[in-house]
Every structure is written in C-alpha cells, then in structure tokens.
C-alpha cells in the first residue's frame, strides 16, 4: 500500500500536467461510483491527504485510494481491468486496482489537514492530545491510525520506532513524555526523509530495520512478528528498542 510520501509524489506528477481549469470530456472504467457526474467538470486542483489522492472539482472531489496494489498510468493503458479513466483534451488519467470515491462539497469539511504528516498544517500538539486519550493502545497500532498520523504506513512505523529506540509492544501510556514527543516528531521527520529518498530512488538503501536481518546498532538479529490489532509485520531489535 503506498504510504503518504508516495502519494505526494503522484500528486506532484499530476500537477505537472497542468490540467487545472480543463474539463473532463469523458469517463470510463468498472468503478461503481457515479462517474458520469465528472463529465463536463473543470478540474480545480490535485491534493493529497495521507494515503488519499484527491482530484478536486468545483462541487465535489474524486478520492483515489490505491489499496495494496493500485497503480495509475498517464496516456497509457495496460491489460489489467480499468477501474477509472478521466479523459481530458490531450490527456488520459487511468487508474487500476484502486478504490475511487466521490466526496460531495468542500473537502475541508471531510479532511483534518492537521493530521496529515506531510501537510503544512500538520499539528504535533493535536497529535499528542489524541495519543494521550489512547493510553492502552500499542505504539505499533497507533502509528497506523490515519486519524492521528495520516500517511504513515508499515515502513514508516517500523523505522520511526527503531529511530527513537521504542519497542513496538509498548503502550502509549507506558511511554515517558520525552519518548511520546519523539514519537510524534519522528513520524513527520521520517516521512520527509522517506519522500526525499523515494524521489532519489534510494529508499531501500536507507532502511535501518524494515526487512533487515541484523541490527546495525547492536549486531544482533532483528525480530519480525505480526503484532497488534493491525496485524502488520513488525521488525524490531529487542536489545536497543526498550519496552517500557
């Protein structure tokens, strides 16, 4: 599943097409949404919120969630069944294996921009307040809570916990205040590193714990377990990642 930084990259590629102000001339695809509502609509802007690509029109927004294996092509097609296509003059946006949805009205009424780790409106204090209301929740679960850390996925989760030396089985209530603040700060900081490395094609080279066999700090084996309510693969070093 693409994480927030990957969606930002898609958004930026879409923005380079300079489709703002242009009309959707035709739609296609096997999506069940009322896609005909988009015909004749002028595109206002491409935005992103966490793992959602947002294509905004005057009175509605098309949301694209890429799920686990979603893809897109610009002015190209492939054999995979087409989920949704938007045809503009000289440009086709084709989406595959994704979950489109139509959001009526102002997207600001539906999205908390302060929860998006890569938004200029990201609010660390608001995230801390939400965390303190979940003292019994595991840190490996709370980092994947999109209402708190919109855009954080499994790679970011693992790398953040390794960076701040916190065991994934800790509860939020067990963490000292300094570690709780570090958790919030690093979730955003690592996401910007992820974005930088993804653009440079060096993301995997910079992983410290995700898919690793040995801990670079301790020279001890990295453990991998399915943990928490989210049941996602979790990598950690039981020596340097402290369990409070």
Secondary structure per residue as TSV (DSSP state, phi and psi in degrees):
chain	resnum	aa	ss	phi	psi
A	1	X	-	360.0	124.6
A	2	X	-	-59.8	135.7
A	3	X	-	-91.7	172.4
A	4	X	H	-47.5	-47.2
A	5	X	H	-60.2	-35.8
A	6	X	H	-66.8	-34.7
A	7	X	H	-69.7	-36.7
A	8	X	H	-60.6	-40.2
A	9	X	H	-63.7	-42.6
A	10	X	H	-61.5	-45.7
A	11	X	H	-57.1	-44.8
A	12	X	H	-65.7	-36.1
A	13	X	H	-66.2	-39.0
A	14	X	H	-65.1	-39.7
A	15	X	H	-62.8	-31.4
A	16	X	T	-68.0	-16.2
A	17	X	T	-74.8	-17.4
A	18	X	-	55.2	53.0
A	19	X	-	-92.8	-4.8
A	20	X	T	-58.0	130.4
A	21	X	T	90.6	-7.6
A	22	X	-	-94.3	150.7
A	23	X	B	-90.6	147.9
A	24	X	-	-76.9	119.0
A	25	X	-	-91.6	-26.5
A	26	X	E	-161.9	157.1
A	27	X	E	-131.8	158.5
A	28	X	E	-155.8	172.3
A	29	X	S	120.4	165.0
A	30	X	S	-94.0	12.1
A	31	X	-	-62.1	150.0
A	32	X	-	-92.2	-2.4
A	33	X	S	-69.9	162.8
A	34	X	-	-79.3	72.2
A	35	X	G	-64.9	-22.1
A	36	X	G	-64.5	-19.9
A	37	X	G	-62.3	-19.6
A	38	X	G	-85.8	-17.8
A	39	X	T	-65.5	128.9
A	40	X	T	87.6	-8.1
A	41	X	-	-79.1	139.5
A	42	X	B	-87.9	132.0
A	43	X	E	-73.0	131.8
A	44	X	E	-97.2	-47.6
A	45	X	E	-166.8	155.4
A	46	X	E	-100.4	131.1
A	47	X	E	-134.4	173.3
A	48	X	E	-142.8	147.9
A	49	X	E	-138.6	108.1
A	50	X	T	57.7	-119.2
A	51	X	T	-94.9	11.6
A	52	X	E	-105.2	127.0
A	53	X	E	-88.8	128.8
A	54	X	E	-116.6	124.2
A	55	X	E	-111.7	106.5
A	56	X	E	-96.2	136.8
A	57	X	E	-118.9	-177.7
A	58	X	S	-60.6	-48.4
A	59	X	S	-113.5	0.3
A	60	X	E	-156.2	164.9
A	61	X	E	-129.9	134.4
A	62	X	E	-91.5	119.7
A	63	X	E	-100.5	131.4
A	64	X	E	-116.3	118.0
A	65	X	E	-107.5	124.2
A	66	X	-	-84.0	2.1
A	67	X	T	50.8	-143.1
A	68	X	T	-84.5	-35.4
A	69	X	T	-131.2	23.9
A	70	X	-	-67.0	149.2
A	71	X	E	-142.1	171.2
A	72	X	E	-145.5	155.7
A	73	X	E	-136.8	146.2
A	74	X	E	-110.4	117.9
A	75	X	S	59.0	26.1
A	76	X	-	-141.9	160.3
A	77	X	-	-132.4	168.1
A	78	X	-	-144.0	176.8
A	79	X	S	-74.1	-22.5
A	80	X	S	-56.0	138.6
A	81	X	-	-53.5	133.1
A	82	X	E	-76.6	123.1
A	83	X	E	-81.5	-45.7
A	84	X	E	-158.1	136.4
A	85	X	E	-127.6	135.1
A	86	X	E	-113.6	121.3
A	87	X	E	-105.5	118.7
A	88	X	E	-109.9	170.3
A	89	X	T	-61.4	118.1
A	90	X	T	73.9	1.2
A	91	X	E	-142.1	132.5
A	92	X	E	-119.7	130.2
A	93	X	E	-107.1	116.4
A	94	X	E	-116.7	126.9
A	95	X	E	-118.1	138.8
A	96	X	E	-130.0	147.3
A	97	X	S	48.3	45.6
A	98	X	-	-130.5	178.9
A	99	X	E	-121.5	94.5
A	100	X	E	-77.2	154.0
A	101	X	E	-151.8	149.5
A	102	X	E	-103.3	128.8
A	103	X	E	-112.9	116.9
A	104	X	E	-82.6	143.8
A	105	X	S	86.6	-161.1
A	106	X	-	-76.8	123.2
A	107	X	G	-62.7	-22.2
A	108	X	G	-63.7	-21.4
A	109	X	G	-81.4	-13.0
A	110	X	T	-109.6	-20.9
A	111	X	-	-121.3	135.9
A	112	X	-	-94.0	96.0
A	113	X	G	-64.6	-24.9
A	114	X	G	-68.8	-13.9
A	115	X	G	-91.7	-9.7
A	116	X	B	-82.3	116.9
A	117	X	T	-63.8	-19.0
A	118	X	T	-110.8	13.4
A	119	X	S	-90.3	144.8
A	120	X	T	-59.4	-18.9
A	121	X	T	-93.3	3.0
A	122	X	-	-49.8	132.3
A	123	X	-	-123.8	103.6
A	124	X	H	-63.0	-39.2
A	125	X	H	-63.8	-39.5
A	126	X	H	-65.9	-39.2
A	127	X	H	-63.8	-43.7
A	128	X	H	-60.4	-41.1
A	129	X	H	-62.6	-41.9
A	130	X	H	-65.4	-39.2
A	131	X	H	-64.4	-42.5
A	132	X	H	-64.6	-19.1
A	133	X	T	-84.1	-1.2
A	134	X	-	-126.6	57.7
A	135	X	T	-63.9	-26.1
A	136	X	T	-95.2	2.6
A	137	X	S	-85.8	137.9
A	138	X	B	-69.8	145.3
A	139	X	H	-63.9	-30.2
A	140	X	H	-68.8	-22.6
A	141	X	H	-88.1	-43.0
A	142	X	H	-67.8	-30.0
A	143	X	T	-66.7	-21.9
A	144	X	T	-95.3	3.1
A	145	X	-	-76.8	109.3
A	146	X	T	-71.2	-13.5
A	147	X	T	-79.7	-15.6
A	148	X	T	-108.9	-47.5
A	149	X	S	-123.5	69.4
A	150	X	B	-64.8	120.7
A	151	X	T	110.5	-18.8
A	152	X	-	-74.9	129.4
A	153	X	-	-119.9	-166.8
A	154	X	H	-67.4	-35.6
A	155	X	H	-65.0	-50.4
A	156	X	H	-59.7	-42.6
A	157	X	H	-53.4	-53.3
A	158	X	H	-62.7	-44.9
A	159	X	H	-68.0	-37.2
A	160	X	H	-63.6	-47.4
A	161	X	H	-64.6	-34.9
A	162	X	H	-68.7	-42.8
A	163	X	H	-59.7	-41.7
A	164	X	T	-93.1	4.6
A	165	X	T	60.3	46.6
A	166	X	B	-118.2	131.2
A	167	X	-	-69.7	137.9
A	168	X	T	-66.0	-15.8
A	169	X	T	-88.4	2.9
A	170	X	-	-69.0	147.5
A	171	X	B	-89.7	157.6
A	172	X	G	-59.3	-41.3
A	173	X	G	-66.6	-20.0
A	174	X	G	-84.2	-15.5
A	175	X	S	-77.9	136.4
A	176	X	-	-62.0	153.3
A	177	X	H	-52.2	-38.6
A	178	X	H	-65.4	-36.7
A	179	X	H	-72.9	-34.7
A	180	X	H	-63.9	-42.8
A	181	X	H	-65.6	-38.5
A	182	X	H	-64.7	-36.7
A	183	X	H	-59.9	-47.2
A	184	X	H	-66.9	-47.5
A	185	X	H	-63.8	-42.0
A	186	X	H	-72.7	-29.3
A	187	X	H	-58.4	-40.9
A	188	X	H	-78.0	-45.0
A	189	X	H	-59.8	-44.9
A	190	X	H	-67.8	-33.3
A	191	X	H	-62.5	-37.2
A	192	X	H	-70.4	-35.1
A	193	X	H	-64.6	-43.7
A	194	X	H	-55.3	-47.1
A	195	X	H	-60.4	-45.8
A	196	X	H	-62.1	-47.2
A	197	X	H	-69.8	-36.3
A	198	X	H	-62.5	-43.0
A	199	X	H	-65.0	-33.2
A	200	X	H	-86.1	-7.2
A	201	X	T	73.7	24.9
A	202	X	-	-120.8	17.6
A	203	X	T	-57.5	-53.5
A	204	X	G	-60.8	-34.1
A	205	X	G	-65.2	-22.1
A	206	X	G	-99.9	1.4
A	207	X	-	-65.0	135.7
A	208	X	S	-102.1	-29.4
A	209	X	S	-133.9	-32.6
A	210	X	T	-64.0	123.4
A	211	X	T	63.2	19.2
A	212	X	-	-93.8	155.1
A	213	X	S	-97.9	-34.6
A	214	X	B	-127.1	146.8
A	215	X	-	-78.3	124.6
A	216	X	T	-69.8	-20.1
A	217	X	T	-86.5	-38.8
A	218	X	T	-109.7	-12.5
A	219	X	-	57.1	38.3
A	220	X	S	-121.9	159.3
A	221	X	B	-61.7	140.0
A	222	X	-	-82.4	135.2
A	223	X	E	-92.6	147.1
A	224	X	E	-126.9	124.0
A	225	X	E	-139.1	154.4
A	226	X	E	-87.6	117.5
A	227	X	E	-129.5	154.5
A	228	X	T	73.6	179.3
A	229	X	T	-66.7	-26.8
A	230	X	T	-76.0	-18.4
A	231	X	T	52.2	45.0
A	232	X	E	-102.3	150.8
A	233	X	E	-62.3	128.2
A	234	X	E	-125.4	126.4
A	235	X	E	-106.7	135.7
A	236	X	E	-161.2	159.8
A	237	X	-	-105.2	120.4
A	238	X	T	-75.5	-6.8
A	239	X	T	-91.2	-49.9
A	240	X	T	-99.0	-11.9
A	241	X	S	-96.6	104.3
A	242	X	B	-75.5	138.0
A	243	X	-	-100.7	110.8
A	244	X	-	-82.0	360.0
